[in-house]
């Protein structure tokens, strides 16, 4: 078990999403609400679940142990999600002036104005709550997807027995 080798898929995922987050949040921010692009958000989530399964498949293909697929799928999901959450936290705080103009941030802050003293507090608390929820949930989804991906690996022993 090599931790760096096993975590590479999560690092790849983070490396893919970090520039996209910076571009979409700070460089080319949108005035559209997330409600308007719900189909895209669903498609991105489903694609990441398939990616967790592919990571599990590749892990099991190397070791031929199903548990490696579950472990690598969970590790990929947790590490990739943590990198994405950290990127959002950095971008939202560094580019607060730009991010605070987003429709969903304005609506959420107005709705919860009495609970937070500033837009920065609202954004950071939302990021913290989101990370506490999404890391374990995505870890479980990654474990399940990685396990399913691992099941797709044909075992050489079972192929020889069938002949």
Buried (B, 14 or more C-beta within 10 A) or exposed (E): EEEEEBBBBBBBBBEBBBEEBBEEBBEEBEEEEEEEEEEEEEEEEEEBBEBBBBBBBBBBBEBEEBEBBBBBBBBBBBBBBBBBBBBBBBBBEEBBEBBBEBBEBEEBBEEEEEEBEEBBEBBBEBBEEBBEEBBBEBBBBBBBBBBBBBBEBEEEEEEEEEE
